[in-house]
Amino acid sequence: MKPLAEKLIARSFDFVDFVSADMEQFRRIGRLDDTAIAEVKLTQATSIYLLRQRVMGRSAVSSWTKLIDYCRPTQTDRAHRK
C-alpha cells in the first residue's frame, strides 16, 4: 500500500479525503479492487460511528475541535453520496 500512500500524499489527500473518496477515485488514483475499497469504506463508517458515539450524551459543544472532527467526515460522506 506504500505506493498508493505516496500518490495520495502527493495529491494532498489526508485521512478524511482518503476514506471519503468514491469508487471511481480509488480506481483512478490507486487502482484498488472492490474488496480493498470496501475495507476503506468500512473504515470510514466505523470512524463516523465512533465519533458519533463520543459526541452523544455530552453537552452540545464541549470542544470545537471535536465538533469539527465529527462534522468533517460526515459532511464529506454526504457530499459523495449526492
N, C-alpha and C positions, 0 to 999 in steps of 0.2 A: 504494500500500500504506500510505500515511501514515494515512488514516482508520482502517484496521484496527489499526495500531500504537497509535494513540491509544486505541482501545477496549480493547485488551489491557492497556495501561499502567493505564487507569482501573480495570480489574478485578484489578490487582496481578499480572499474568502476568509471568513472567520467561522467558528463552530456553528453559529446560528445560520449563516448563509449556506454552509455545507449541508446541515441536516434538513434545511428548508428547500433545498433545490428540488426541482421537479425531475421526473424520469428522463426527459429529453436532455436536460442539462447534465445529468450524470452520464448519460451515454455519450454526449458530445465531448465533455471535458475528460472524463476518466475511463470511458468505455467499460463501465461496470455492468455486470449481468443483473438480471432481475432479482436474484437471491441476495446479492450484495446491497442492492438498492433497498430491498425490503428490510434488511437489517439496519440500514441507516434510518429509514423511516420509523422503524420500531424504536430506535434510539431517540428520535425526535418526539414521538408520542410519549415515551417514558419520561423524558425530560420535562415536557409540559405537565404531565400528571404529577410529578414530584414537586415542581414549582407550585402548582395549584394546591397541593396538599400543605405545603409550607405556608401559603398565604391564608388558607381557610382557617377560620376560628381565631384569627388575630384581628387587631384593630385595623381599620381601613388602610391607613398609611402609617406604618411604623418606620419605614425606611424607603425613601425614594429610589434608592439603588435597587432594592429587592423588587419594588413595584415595576421598575423599568425592565429588570431581568425577567420578570414574569410576562410582561406585555410584549416584549420584542419577539420572542419565538412564536407566540400565539398569533400575533398580527401577521407575521411573515407567512405562517402556515395558511391563514385565511386568505391572504393575497394570492398564494399559489393555487388555492382551490378554486378561485374565481376564474 
